[in-house]
Amino acid sequence: MLYNSKHTIESRKSNQLNAMRYFIFLTQEGLTKTPDNADIDNLQVLGVVSGESEKLAFENLLKENDYLLNADYDEVVAMELVSEKQYFLNLKNA
């Protein structure tokens, strides 16, 4: 059997282009409280979703969280994540 390296490379490129990527969507708008009920300026997470691009992931975010369409958020930031792996850390034991 012949090994067609060009086909393999093209297949790999195609798979990489169509691979699902993970994005976290954030906003600086809105109010956030600390555990002791004090106001704090920080980012709010609107969701973590996958898509082939940030635009498609944003569409998926809105499909999964249609209430966002009626919220007063204007500016949303998308950041690509390396994976969906999560690590839980504790500030009290740092």
Sequence and secondary structure as in RCSB ss.txt:
>XXXX:A:sequence
MLYNSKHTIESRKSNQLNAMRYFIFLTQEGLTKTPDNADIDNLQVLGVVSGESEKLAFENLLKENDYLLNADYDE
VVAMELVSEKQYFLNLKNA
>XXXX:A:secstr
    HHHHHHHHHHHHHHS EEEEEEES S EE TTS EE   EEEEEEEESSHHHHHHHHHHHTGGGGGS    
 EEEEES S      GGG 
